[in-house]
Amino acid sequence: MRTCIATLALVWTVTALNHTASAEDGERWLPITLEDGSQLNAVLADDAIPLQTQYGLLAIPSHQVRRIAFAVRPSAEQAARIAAAIEALERDPQAKTTLVQTGEQALPALIAAAHTGRLEQAESIREVISAIAQAHQGVALVRDRDIVETAQGTIRGTIVLPALQIRTRQFGLLMLNLADARSIGAPSDAGQPIQWARTAKRKAQPGPGHLSDYADRIGERFIFEVTGANKGSVWGTDIYTSDSDLEAAAVHAGVVRIGETGVVEVEIVAPLAAYQGSTRNGIVTYNYGPYDGAYRIRKATQQLPVRLFQWWQLR
């Protein structure tokens, strides 16, 4: 596959060097949509579009381009503000407002953080993404890569230039700043859902009673169906020893009530030096010293009531 792609890149590069778009060649006039909704028709004036992909740098001849969907390109100041707001999301109410106002520019960073962050942060991020999508009539476009479409196929990557040269009938040659551009060409008919909330897609397993057999799988998360009960023994608060009864711990943590069946998400965490007991929701838990297994529990993530779409469907 890599050999084929490399050969294709070489053919495209040679073609681009021996071809310049001109009126005699039958130029392709394409609609350009800017971030503010403005539109104009133009011809791509560069010989080729340099696209960095997982297979290397491809030079795609401009005259072959049918469509380009541009990734968001926040400025360094915007990127820093987005990162700071995500980091402060759990402690600063203003951070959510900042991210929602930033809109689609913040989505790639938010989804990356949801995949790698803590459970608590992921829940806050889901709320922000839902709010952004609602502001876009229930559909959020995740523009994390540039996508270039030609008659030969669709390729995903990053255009390495900050701007492309275009020629317009009204203004002649112009430089199109990619940070200001949304797309070139007509959008495709459909998108692909992004399955970023992976925990919502996993099938729940029957509750195992306790998590002793999972104690060495620190950092992993599991989805269980449990029925809340006041039975067995539980040690700890919020973080419980791995031998604590899961159904009682779920009630103590507030994710199900006694007698209620629900789907919970359990994260195996590093053991604590000591566990503090407490009384919550009719469940009494106990103090304990060092123990070599621990978990925390929360209600499993449900799918967002919105759709997250990649910019264009890859065919």
C-alpha positions, -999 to 999 in steps of 0.1 A, spaced: 0 0 0 28 24 9 45 16 -24 14 23 -43 8 56 -25 44 67 -30 42 59 -68 9 78 -70 26 108 -53 55 107 -78 31 106 -108 10 135 -94 42 155 -87 55 150 -122 21 158 -137 19 190 -117 54 202 -128 44 197 -165 10 213 -163 -2 248 -155 -39 257 -155 -48 280 -183 -79 291 -203 -69 267 -231 -69 238 -207 -104 245 -196 -100 259 -161 -122 246 -133 -140 274 -115 -149 264 -80 -171 281 -53 -151 291 -23 -168 294 11 -152 314 38 -157 310 76 -180 341 77 -202 326 51 -189 348 22 -186 331 -12 -168 337 -44 -158 317 -75 -121 312 -83 -95 290 -100 -67 274 -80 -36 292 -93 -9 271 -77 4 242 -98 -2 217 -70 -16 214 -34 10 200 -10 -8 176 14 10 160 43 -5 125 49 3 94 68 20 81 36 42 112 32 39 145 14 17 143 -17 16 170 -44 -19 170 -58 -23 189 -92 -46 218 -87 -64 212 -120 -75 177 -106 -91 191 -75 -128 189 -72 -133 198 -36 -113 208 -5 -127 208 30 -104 228 53 -97 219 89 -101 245 115 -69 266 120 -71 285 153 -44 310 158 -18 304 184 -36 327 208 -69 309 202 -53 274 206 -39 285 239 -72 299 251 -90 266 241 -64 245 259 -66 266 290 -104 265 290 -104 227 286 -80 223 315 -101 246 337 -135 231 327 -142 213 359 -134 242 382 -143 274 362 -179 279 350 -166 305 326 -145 279 308 -176 262 293 -189 296 281 -156 303 264 -155 269 246 -192 271 235 -185 306 221 -154 293 203 -176 267 186 -163 245 159 -128 258 163 -127 240 197 -141 207 186 -110 188 176 -92 197 208 -123 188 229 -127 154 213 -90 147 217 -93 156 254 -124 134 258 -105 104 245 -75 109 268 -88 127 298 -103 116 331 -138 104 334 -150 136 352 -134 158 325 -149 136 297 -184 142 311 -178 180 312 -165 179 276 -196 160 264 -218 188 279 -198 214 260 -199 195 227 -237 191 231 -240 228 237 -219 236 206 -239 212 185 -272 227 197 -259 261 186 -254 245 151 -290 231 149 -279 197 164 -251 190 139 -214 197 148 -188 194 121 -155 181 134 -129 196 110 -97 181 122 -80 174 89 -80 189 54 -97 167 29 -89 169 -8 -111 152 -34 -102 145 -70 -117 122 -96 -92 95 -84 -103 96 -48 -104 114 -15 -73 120 6 -71 132 42 -42 151 56 -29 186 63 -21 212 36 13 225 46 9 260 31 -7 288 52 -24 302 20 -33 291 -15 -31 313 -46 -64 318 -64 -75 338 -94 -109 355 -95 -126 373 -123 -134 403 -101 -101 408 -83 -74 389 -102 -48 370 -82 -54 367 -45 -39 347 -16 -65 326 2 -56 324 39 -66 288 49 -75 299 84 -103 320 68 -115 293 44 -141 267 50 -143 248 17 -136 249 -20 -162 232 -42 -196 220 -33 -200 200 -1 -206 162 -3 -240 148 4 -233 131 37 -209 128 65 -196 101 87 -205 99 124 -175 102 147 -177 75 173 -157 95 199 -179 85 230 -166 50 228 -180 39 262 -215 45 250 -211 20 222 -198 -9 242 -223 -36 253 -228 -38 290 -216 -69 308 -233 -85 338 -220 -71 370 -192 -93 384 -201 -87 421 -166 -72 429 -136 -61 409 -108 -82 424 -101 -99 391 -96 -65 374 -73 -49 400 -42 -51 379 -58 -34 348 -53 2 360 -66 28 337 -90 5 319 -128 12 319 -156 -14 319 -193 -12 313 -215 -33 336 -252 -37 342 -260 -38 379 -290 -37 402 -285 -15 432 -286 -34 465 -277 -29 502 -256 -61 506 -220 -71 510 -193 -49 523 -179 -17 508 -147 1 518 -139 37 507 -157 67 494 -158 77 456 -128 53 452 -135 18 466 -113 -12 472 -115 -37 444 -131 -63 467 -160 -40 476 -195 -52 465 -202 -34 431 -240 -32 435 -237 -16 469 -209 7 458 -231 18 429 -258 29 453 -233 46 476 -218 65 446 -253 76 436 -254 61 401 -283 37 409 -309 34 437 -316 3 457 -336 -21 434 -329 0 403 -311 -16 374 -287 6 354 -256 6 333 -225 19 351 -189 26 340 -161 14 362 -126 27 360 -98 7 376 -75 32 394 -42 31 413 -46 19 449 -48 44 477 -28 44 509 -60 45 529 -97 44 522 -122 66 541 -157 52 548 -189 72 549 -227 69 548 -245 78 516 -278 69 500 -285 44 528 -252 26 523 -225 25 550 -189 20 538 -159 14 560 -124 27 565 -95 6 554 -57 9 552 -36 1 522 -52 -23 497 -38 -34 464 -68 -28 441 -93 1 436 -120 14 414 -143 43 409 -178 41 394 -202 64 376 -232 62 354 -222 51 319 -221 77 292 -251 79 270 -249 89 233 -251 126 227 -285 138 215 -266 154 186 -246 141 156 -209 147 152 -199 146 116 -165 145 99 -162 172 74 -168 150 44 -174 113 38 -143 94 27 -151 72 -2 
